[in-house]
Amino acid sequence: MPNHDCDGSFGAFLFGGLLGAAIALLLAPKTGEETREQIADWLEEGRRRTRDYLDEATAPDA
């Protein structure tokens, strides 16, 4: 039977993606206010998706 351990690969992938996004934001030709607003929007979207996922995962089966 195959072993499906990721050995942290997904975590490393996620970290790399977040790091790349942060670097891209820092190097983007935008004002600080625009960048902060964009980050706040992304964080709020992430929170919403996380809440939706957790609500779905913890909902009793119908």
Secondary structure, DSSP 8 states (H G I E B T S, - for coil): ------TTHHHHHHHHHHHHHHHHHHHSSS-HHHHHHHHHHHHHHHHHHHHHHHHHHHS---
